[in-house]
Amino acid sequence: MNICFLMGKIISDVEFKFIINDKKYNSISIFKLKIDENCILTIKSYNEMADYCYKNLIKSNYIAIYGKINSKMEVILRDLTLI
């Protein structure tokens, strides 16, 4: 089972893109999350969660996230909470 819970600070602008010719995903948002002095992760979210992230998250927000880690060591976001 691949589940992670993380808390950190958003250190980049939330990037939003539309995905063409994919039946599973329509849109994606990507941003960087700093969880420790030396640890910065790439966070990706898709579809409705991508829309939510783009509309509501800004650089320097503190968030808690629930997701899973893919083979590229990126976190795929399932849910989040603003702190």
Backbone as XML, in Angstrom:
<?xml version="1.0"?>
<chain id="A" units="angstrom">
  <residue number="1" name="MET">
    <atom name="N" x="0.850" y="-1.177" z="0.000"/>
    <atom name="CA" x="0.000" y="0.000" z="0.000"/>
    <atom name="C" x="0.893" y="1.236" z="0.000"/>
  </residue>
  <residue number="2" name="ASN">
    <atom name="N" x="0.564" y="2.205" z="-0.805"/>
    <atom name="CA" x="1.392" y="3.388" z="-0.993"/>
    <atom name="C" x="0.599" y="4.625" z="-0.568"/>
  </residue>
  <residue number="3" name="ILE">
    <atom name="N" x="0.749" y="5.025" z="0.689"/>
    <atom name="CA" x="0.036" y="6.188" z="1.211"/>
    <atom name="C" x="1.039" y="7.078" z="1.940"/>
  </residue>
  <residue number="4" name="CYS">
    <atom name="N" x="0.906" y="8.399" z="1.750"/>
    <atom name="CA" x="1.768" y="9.316" z="2.506"/>
    <atom name="C" x="0.946" y="10.487" z="3.032"/>
  </residue>
  <residue number="5" name="PHE">
    <atom name="N" x="1.336" y="10.972" z="4.185"/>
    <atom name="CA" x="0.761" y="12.154" z="4.804"/>
    <atom name="C" x="1.915" y="13.119" z="5.037"/>
  </residue>
  <residue number="6" name="LEU">
    <atom name="N" x="1.804" y="14.338" z="4.501"/>
    <atom name="CA" x="2.890" y="15.304" z="4.604"/>
    <atom name="C" x="2.356" y="16.673" z="4.984"/>
  </residue>
  <residue number="7" name="MET">
    <atom name="N" x="3.187" y="17.460" z="5.654"/>
    <atom name="CA" x="2.875" y="18.850" z="5.949"/>
    <atom name="C" x="4.064" y="19.689" z="5.495"/>
  </residue>
  <residue number="8" name="GLY">
    <atom name="N" x="3.767" y="20.849" z="4.908"/>
    <atom name="CA" x="4.859" y="21.702" z="4.466"/>
    <atom name="C" x="4.371" y="23.022" z="3.926"/>
  </residue>
  <residue number="9" name="LYS">
    <atom name="N" x="5.310" y="23.764" z="3.362"/>
    <atom name="CA" x="5.067" y="25.096" z="2.825"/>
    <atom name="C" x="5.220" y="25.072" z="1.314"/>
  </residue>
  <residue number="10" name="ILE">
    <atom name="N" x="4.281" y="25.673" z="0.606"/>
    <atom name="CA" x="4.349" y="25.773" z="-0.854"/>
    <atom name="C" x="5.410" y="26.816" z="-1.199"/>
  </residue>
  <residue number="11" name="ILE">
    <atom name="N" x="6.389" y="26.431" z="-2.020"/>
    <atom name="CA" x="7.481" y="27.342" z="-2.340"/>
    <atom name="C" x="7.519" y="27.734" z="-3.822"/>
  </residue>
  <residue number="12" name="SER">
    <atom name="N" x="6.505" y="27.359" z="-4.577"/>
    <atom name="CA" x="6.439" y="27.749" z="-5.987"/>
    <atom name="C" x="5.007" y="28.144" z="-6.324"/>
  </residue>
  <residue number="13" name="ASP">
    <atom name="N" x="4.853" y="28.823" z="-7.446"/>
    <atom name="CA" x="3.508" y="29.110" z="-7.933"/>
    <atom name="C" x="2.872" y="27.815" z="-8.411"/>
  </residue>
  <residue number="14" name="VAL">
    <atom name="N" x="1.548" y="27.737" z="-8.304"/>
    <atom name="CA" x="0.827" y="26.555" z="-8.772"/>
    <atom name="C" x="0.666" y="26.663" z="-10.287"/>
  </residue>
  <residue number="15" name="GLU">
    <atom name="N" x="1.223" y="25.695" z="-10.988"/>
    <atom name="CA" x="1.155" y="25.654" z="-12.451"/>
    <atom name="C" x="-0.034" y="24.794" z="-12.861"/>
  </residue>
  <residue number="16" name="PHE">
    <atom name="N" x="-0.835" y="25.255" z="-13.819"/>
    <atom name="CA" x="-2.035" y="24.544" z="-14.256"/>
    <atom name="C" x="-1.958" y="24.303" z="-15.756"/>
  </residue>
  <residue number="17" name="LYS">
    <atom name="N" x="-2.267" y="23.072" z="-16.175"/>
    <atom name="CA" x="-2.255" y="22.732" z="-17.603"/>
    <atom name="C" x="-3.454" y="21.845" z="-17.924"/>
  </residue>
  <residue number="18" name="PHE">
    <atom name="N" x="-3.941" y="21.967" z="-19.163"/>
    <atom name="CA" x="-4.960" y="21.052" z="-19.664"/>
    <atom name="C" x="-4.269" y="19.878" z="-20.347"/>
  </residue>
  <residue number="19" name="ILE">
    <atom name="N" x="-4.856" y="18.703" z="-20.237"/>
    <atom name="CA" x="-4.309" y="17.500" z="-20.864"/>
    <atom name="C" x="-5.223" y="17.120" z="-22.022"/>
  </residue>
  <residue number="20" name="ILE">
    <atom name="N" x="-4.650" y="16.992" z="-23.199"/>
    <atom name="CA" x="-5.401" y="16.671" z="-24.414"/>
    <atom name="C" x="-5.263" y="15.178" z="-24.717"/>
  </residue>
  <residue number="21" name="ASN">
    <atom name="N" x="-6.318" y="14.577" z="-25.189"/>
    <atom name="CA" x="-6.326" y="13.179" z="-25.635"/>
    <atom name="C" x="-6.010" y="12.169" z="-24.527"/>
  </residue>
  <residue number="22" name="ASP">
    <atom name="N" x="-6.554" y="12.388" z="-23.360"/>
    <atom name="CA" x="-6.404" y="11.437" z="-22.268"/>
    <atom name="C" x="-7.785" y="11.217" z="-21.658"/>
  </residue>
  <residue number="23" name="LYS">
    <atom name="N" x="-8.244" y="9.982" z="-21.615"/>
    <atom name="CA" x="-9.594" y="9.691" z="-21.118"/>
    <atom name="C" x="-9.689" y="9.779" z="-19.606"/>
  </residue>
  <residue number="24" name="LYS">
    <atom name="N" x="-8.575" y="9.559" z="-18.912"/>
    <atom name="CA" x="-8.596" y="9.530" z="-17.451"/>
    <atom name="C" x="-8.417" y="10.920" z="-16.835"/>
  </residue>
  <residue number="25" name="TYR">
    <atom name="N" x="-7.540" y="11.748" z="-17.413"/>
    <atom name="CA" x="-7.222" y="13.057" z="-16.840"/>
    <atom name="C" x="-7.539" y="14.182" z="-17.811"/>
  </residue>
  <residue number="26" name="ASN">
    <atom name="N" x="-8.113" y="15.273" z="-17.285"/>
    <atom name="CA" x="-8.429" y="16.449" z="-18.091"/>
    <atom name="C" x="-7.480" y="17.607" z="-17.828"/>
  </residue>
  <residue number="27" name="SER">
    <atom name="N" x="-7.019" y="17.722" z="-16.577"/>
    <atom name="CA" x="-6.144" y="18.828" z="-16.207"/>
    <atom name="C" x="-5.175" y="18.373" z="-15.120"/>
  </residue>
  <residue number="28" name="ILE">
    <atom name="N" x="-4.097" y="19.153" z="-14.974"/>
    <atom name="CA" x="-3.078" y="18.845" z="-13.974"/>
    <atom name="C" x="-2.575" y="20.146" z="-13.358"/>
  </residue>
  <residue number="29" name="SER">
    <atom name="N" x="-2.302" y="20.111" z="-12.058"/>
    <atom name="CA" x="-1.609" y="21.225" z="-11.418"/>
    <atom name="C" x="-0.353" y="20.668" z="-10.755"/>
  </residue>
  <residue number="30" name="ILE">
    <atom name="N" x="0.688" y="21.488" z="-10.771"/>
    <atom name="CA" x="1.989" y="21.073" z="-10.248"/>
    <atom name="C" x="2.550" y="22.206" z="-9.396"/>
  </residue>
  <residue number="31" name="PHE">
    <atom name="N" x="3.081" y="21.847" z="-8.220"/>
    <atom name="CA" x="3.763" y="22.830" z="-7.386"/>
    <atom name="C" x="4.792" y="22.128" z="-6.516"/>
  </residue>
  <residue number="32" name="LYS">
    <atom name="N" x="5.673" y="22.910" z="-5.910"/>
    <atom name="CA" x="6.739" y="22.391" z="-5.045"/>
    <atom name="C" x="6.360" y="22.621" z="-3.590"/>
  </residue>
  <residue number="33" name="LEU">
    <atom name="N" x="6.634" y="21.613" z="-2.760"/>
    <atom name="CA" x="6.331" y="21.662" z="-1.332"/>
    <atom name="C" x="7.622" y="21.416" z="-0.548"/>
  </residue>
  <residue number="34" name="LYS">
    <atom name="N" x="7.947" y="22.345" z="0.340"/>
    <atom name="CA" x="9.127" y="22.191" z="1.198"/>
    <atom name="C" x="8.666" y="21.609" z="2.520"/>
  </residue>
  <residue number="35" name="ILE">
    <atom name="N" x="9.162" y="20.407" z="2.851"/>
    <atom name="CA" x="8.720" y="19.762" z="4.086"/>
    <atom name="C" x="9.799" y="19.761" z="5.163"/>
  </residue>
  <residue number="36" name="ASP">
    <atom name="N" x="11.031" y="20.106" z="4.780"/>
    <atom name="CA" x="12.144" y="20.144" z="5.718"/>
    <atom name="C" x="13.200" y="21.062" z="5.123"/>
  </residue>
  <residue number="37" name="GLU">
    <atom name="N" x="14.240" y="21.326" z="5.854"/>
    <atom name="CA" x="15.308" y="22.205" z="5.366"/>
    <atom name="C" x="15.860" y="21.747" z="4.019"/>
  </residue>
  <residue number="38" name="ASN">
    <atom name="N" x="16.051" y="20.454" z="3.848"/>
    <atom name="CA" x="16.694" y="19.936" z="2.645"/>
    <atom name="C" x="15.773" y="19.099" z="1.767"/>
  </residue>
  <residue number="39" name="CYS">
    <atom name="N" x="14.492" y="19.062" z="2.063"/>
    <atom name="CA" x="13.582" y="18.191" z="1.328"/>
    <atom name="C" x="12.498" y="18.989" z="0.612"/>
  </residue>
  <residue number="40" name="ILE">
    <atom name="N" x="12.542" y="18.972" z="-0.703"/>
    <atom name="CA" x="11.544" y="19.643" z="-1.530"/>
    <atom name="C" x="10.937" y="18.599" z="-2.460"/>
  </residue>
  <residue number="41" name="LEU">
    <atom name="N" x="9.604" y="18.500" z="-2.449"/>
    <atom name="CA" x="8.901" y="17.510" z="-3.256"/>
    <atom name="C" x="8.061" y="18.177" z="-4.329"/>
  </residue>
  <residue number="42" name="THR">
    <atom name="N" x="7.886" y="17.498" z="-5.439"/>
    <atom name="CA" x="6.962" y="17.932" z="-6.480"/>
    <atom name="C" x="5.611" y="17.297" z="-6.198"/>
  </residue>
  <residue number="43" name="ILE">
    <atom name="N" x="4.569" y="18.126" z="-6.162"/>
    <atom name="CA" x="3.206" y="17.666" z="-5.899"/>
    <atom name="C" x="2.392" y="17.831" z="-7.178"/>
  </residue>
  <residue number="44" name="LYS">
    <atom name="N" x="1.689" y="16.775" z="-7.576"/>
    <atom name="CA" x="0.830" y="16.814" z="-8.758"/>
    <atom name="C" x="-0.590" y="16.453" z="-8.358"/>
  </residue>
  <residue number="45" name="SER">
    <atom name="N" x="-1.552" y="17.128" z="-8.969"/>
    <atom name="CA" x="-2.957" y="16.775" z="-8.759"/>
    <atom name="C" x="-3.671" y="16.827" z="-10.101"/>
  </residue>
  <residue number="46" name="TYR">
    <atom name="N" x="-4.752" y="16.076" z="-10.200"/>
    <atom name="CA" x="-5.457" y="15.939" z="-11.469"/>
    <atom name="C" x="-6.931" y="16.297" z="-11.328"/>
  </residue>
  <residue number="47" name="ASN">
    <atom name="N" x="-7.523" y="16.693" z="-12.457"/>
    <atom name="CA" x="-8.955" y="16.954" z="-12.615"/>
    <atom name="C" x="-9.499" y="17.938" z="-11.582"/>
  </residue>
  <residue number="48" name="GLU">
    <atom name="N" x="-10.503" y="17.571" z="-10.794"/>
    <atom name="CA" x="-11.144" y="18.501" z="-9.862"/>
    <atom name="C" x="-10.168" y="18.998" z="-8.797"/>
  </residue>
  <residue number="49" name="MET">
    <atom name="N" x="-9.291" y="18.128" z="-8.317"/>
    <atom name="CA" x="-8.311" y="18.542" z="-7.321"/>
    <atom name="C" x="-7.323" y="19.541" z="-7.925"/>
  </residue>
  <residue number="50" name="ALA">
    <atom name="N" x="-6.988" y="19.388" z="-9.197"/>
    <atom name="CA" x="-6.114" y="20.347" z="-9.881"/>
    <atom name="C" x="-6.772" y="21.717" z="-9.958"/>
  </residue>
  <residue number="51" name="ASP">
    <atom name="N" x="-8.064" y="21.747" z="-10.275"/>
    <atom name="CA" x="-8.810" y="23.003" z="-10.314"/>
    <atom name="C" x="-8.820" y="23.670" z="-8.944"/>
  </residue>
  <residue number="52" name="TYR">
    <atom name="N" x="-9.068" y="22.885" z="-7.903"/>
    <atom name="CA" x="-9.096" y="23.411" z="-6.538"/>
    <atom name="C" x="-7.740" y="24.008" z="-6.154"/>
  </residue>
  <residue number="53" name="CYS">
    <atom name="N" x="-6.670" y="23.288" z="-6.455"/>
    <atom name="CA" x="-5.327" y="23.767" z="-6.113"/>
    <atom name="C" x="-5.013" y="25.079" z="-6.824"/>
  </residue>
  <residue number="54" name="TYR">
    <atom name="N" x="-5.332" y="25.153" z="-8.108"/>
    <atom name="CA" x="-5.025" y="26.357" z="-8.874"/>
    <atom name="C" x="-5.807" y="27.567" z="-8.360"/>
  </residue>
  <residue number="55" name="LYS">
    <atom name="N" x="-7.047" y="27.365" z="-7.968"/>
    <atom name="CA" x="-7.894" y="28.471" z="-7.504"/>
    <atom name="C" x="-7.588" y="28.899" z="-6.073"/>
  </residue>
  <residue number="56" name="ASN">
    <atom name="N" x="-7.187" y="27.972" z="-5.201"/>
    <atom name="CA" x="-7.125" y="28.267" z="-3.771"/>
    <atom name="C" x="-5.742" y="28.298" z="-3.141"/>
  </residue>
  <residue number="57" name="LEU">
    <atom name="N" x="-4.736" y="27.758" z="-3.797"/>
    <atom name="CA" x="-3.414" y="27.708" z="-3.193"/>
    <atom name="C" x="-2.512" y="28.791" z="-3.764"/>
  </residue>
  <residue number="58" name="ILE">
    <atom name="N" x="-1.721" y="29.387" z="-2.884"/>
    <atom name="CA" x="-0.746" y="30.375" z="-3.319"/>
    <atom name="C" x="0.601" y="30.046" z="-2.671"/>
  </residue>
  <residue number="59" name="LYS">
    <atom name="N" x="1.631" y="30.625" z="-3.238"/>
    <atom name="CA" x="2.974" y="30.455" z="-2.700"/>
    <atom name="C" x="2.989" y="30.920" z="-1.250"/>
  </residue>
  <residue number="60" name="SER">
    <atom name="N" x="3.637" y="30.197" z="-0.389"/>
    <atom name="CA" x="3.812" y="30.442" z="1.050"/>
    <atom name="C" x="2.665" y="29.922" z="1.914"/>
  </residue>
  <residue number="61" name="ASN">
    <atom name="N" x="1.649" y="29.273" z="1.326"/>
    <atom name="CA" x="0.622" y="28.589" z="2.125"/>
    <atom name="C" x="1.247" y="27.383" z="2.815"/>
  </residue>
  <residue number="62" name="TYR">
    <atom name="N" x="0.799" y="27.105" z="4.044"/>
    <atom name="CA" x="1.150" y="25.871" z="4.725"/>
    <atom name="C" x="-0.009" y="24.903" z="4.542"/>
  </residue>
  <residue number="63" name="ILE">
    <atom name="N" x="0.287" y="23.671" z="4.117"/>
    <atom name="CA" x="-0.768" y="22.693" z="3.859"/>
    <atom name="C" x="-0.391" y="21.330" z="4.430"/>
  </residue>
  <residue number="64" name="ALA">
    <atom name="N" x="-1.401" y="20.529" z="4.669"/>
    <atom name="CA" x="-1.237" y="19.110" z="5.003"/>
    <atom name="C" x="-1.863" y="18.342" z="3.852"/>
  </residue>
  <residue number="65" name="ILE">
    <atom name="N" x="-1.151" y="17.339" z="3.347"/>
    <atom name="CA" x="-1.652" y="16.603" z="2.193"/>
    <atom name="C" x="-1.690" y="15.107" z="2.460"/>
  </residue>
  <residue number="66" name="TYR">
    <atom name="N" x="-2.562" y="14.455" z="1.698"/>
    <atom name="CA" x="-2.686" y="13.002" z="1.684"/>
    <atom name="C" x="-2.538" y="12.594" z="0.234"/>
  </residue>
  <residue number="67" name="GLY">
    <atom name="N" x="-1.673" y="11.622" z="-0.036"/>
    <atom name="CA" x="-1.481" y="11.209" z="-1.409"/>
    <atom name="C" x="-0.674" y="9.932" z="-1.506"/>
  </residue>
  <residue number="68" name="LYS">
    <atom name="N" x="-0.129" y="9.716" z="-2.688"/>
    <atom name="CA" x="0.734" y="8.555" z="-2.892"/>
    <atom name="C" x="1.951" y="8.987" z="-3.693"/>
  </residue>
  <residue number="69" name="ILE">
    <atom name="N" x="3.036" y="8.259" z="-3.520"/>
    <atom name="CA" x="4.290" y="8.580" z="-4.188"/>
    <atom name="C" x="4.434" y="7.694" z="-5.420"/>
  </residue>
  <residue number="70" name="ASN">
    <atom name="N" x="4.733" y="8.326" z="-6.573"/>
    <atom name="CA" x="4.902" y="7.537" z="-7.799"/>
    <atom name="C" x="6.366" y="7.133" z="-7.981"/>
  </residue>
  <residue number="71" name="SER">
    <atom name="N" x="6.665" y="6.491" z="-9.073"/>
    <atom name="CA" x="8.013" y="5.954" z="-9.308"/>
    <atom name="C" x="9.059" y="7.052" z="-9.517"/>
  </residue>
  <residue number="72" name="LYS">
    <atom name="N" x="8.639" y="8.267" z="-9.826"/>
    <atom name="CA" x="9.564" y="9.394" z="-10.004"/>
    <atom name="C" x="9.754" y="10.190" z="-8.721"/>
  </residue>
  <residue number="73" name="MET">
    <atom name="N" x="9.264" y="9.637" z="-7.598"/>
    <atom name="CA" x="9.333" y="10.290" z="-6.293"/>
    <atom name="C" x="8.562" y="11.613" z="-6.270"/>
  </residue>
  <residue number="74" name="GLU">
    <atom name="N" x="7.448" y="11.668" z="-7.009"/>
    <atom name="CA" x="6.527" y="12.798" z="-6.977"/>
    <atom name="C" x="5.287" y="12.346" z="-6.216"/>
  </residue>
  <residue number="75" name="VAL">
    <atom name="N" x="4.661" y="13.262" z="-5.515"/>
    <atom name="CA" x="3.470" y="12.936" z="-4.756"/>
    <atom name="C" x="2.235" y="13.246" z="-5.596"/>
  </residue>
  <residue number="76" name="ILE">
    <atom name="N" x="1.364" y="12.266" z="-5.749"/>
    <atom name="CA" x="0.080" y="12.453" z="-6.434"/>
    <atom name="C" x="-0.944" y="12.760" z="-5.353"/>
  </residue>
  <residue number="77" name="LEU">
    <atom name="N" x="-1.479" y="13.954" z="-5.399"/>
    <atom name="CA" x="-2.354" y="14.471" z="-4.356"/>
    <atom name="C" x="-3.737" y="13.848" z="-4.403"/>
  </residue>
  <residue number="78" name="ARG">
    <atom name="N" x="-4.234" y="13.405" z="-3.260"/>
    <atom name="CA" x="-5.588" y="12.893" z="-3.135"/>
    <atom name="C" x="-6.493" y="13.871" z="-2.393"/>
  </residue>
  <residue number="79" name="ASP">
    <atom name="N" x="-5.948" y="14.498" z="-1.331"/>
    <atom name="CA" x="-6.708" y="15.439" z="-0.513"/>
    <atom name="C" x="-5.736" y="16.390" z="0.169"/>
  </residue>
  <residue number="80" name="LEU">
    <atom name="N" x="-6.231" y="17.575" z="0.552"/>
    <atom name="CA" x="-5.369" y="18.531" z="1.250"/>
    <atom name="C" x="-6.178" y="19.372" z="2.215"/>
  </residue>
  <residue number="81" name="THR">
    <atom name="N" x="-5.466" y="19.959" z="3.169"/>
    <atom name="CA" x="-6.046" y="20.864" z="4.144"/>
    <atom name="C" x="-5.116" y="22.054" z="4.318"/>
  </residue>
  <residue number="82" name="LEU">
    <atom name="N" x="-5.674" y="23.254" z="4.266"/>
    <atom name="CA" x="-4.875" y="24.447" z="4.546"/>
    <atom name="C" x="-4.671" y="24.536" z="6.042"/>
  </residue>
  <residue number="83" name="ILE">
    <atom name="N" x="-3.459" y="24.868" z="6.458"/>
    <atom name="CA" x="-3.151" y="24.991" z="7.883"/>
    <atom name="C" x="-3.112" y="26.451" z="8.262"/>
  </residue>
</chain>
